[in-house]
Amino acid sequence: VSIAHRNNTMILPVIHNLLYGEGGQETSRMVVSRMVATPSSRAAAISNIIALIDRFGFDGVNIDIEDVYMSDSGKLSQFYTELGRAMRNRGYFLSASVPSRIRDYPPFNPFSDPFDYAAIGAAVDQFIVMLYNEHGWLGSGPGPVVSSGWMTKVLGYTLTKMPASKVVAAISV
């Protein structure tokens, strides 16, 4: 961390819910569901994130929450809003890696539909849109993981929800 700071480089740990192995997907969803369930559970998670940043001298955090129950969408947005406020109050940087989507309605992809781009975009300093879910998920049909047409659609949608200065496009190679 000190070497990075001497070289004017931010250090952000990535906090995610991706648990692999048998039953991992359902467990990953439950972790988020429990974390965002109540004001006190969200506050505890935020307190733990701040403590991690403080302990190691990080500059902020990247949140990479994926595969969320649709029923947790509103509470997830509240979590980002509350975390963003807490991070700003301490001068910390907040980025979020978010699955790509191209519209609000009708629902498009159960993997990305729970993520409210406008709410998350308002809460974070940097919005990393993960462009690599055009195909390859159950129900998507065959095709590339990310095509130039897909990138155009996703980024066009994203830019209706937040300023371009917050957006980072992440692609797979």
Beta strands, then each sheet from edge to edge (+ up, - down):
strand 1: 14-16
strand 2: 60-64
strand 3: 93-99
strand 4: 126-130
strand 5: 167-170
sheet 1: 1+ 2+ 3+ 4+ 5+
end
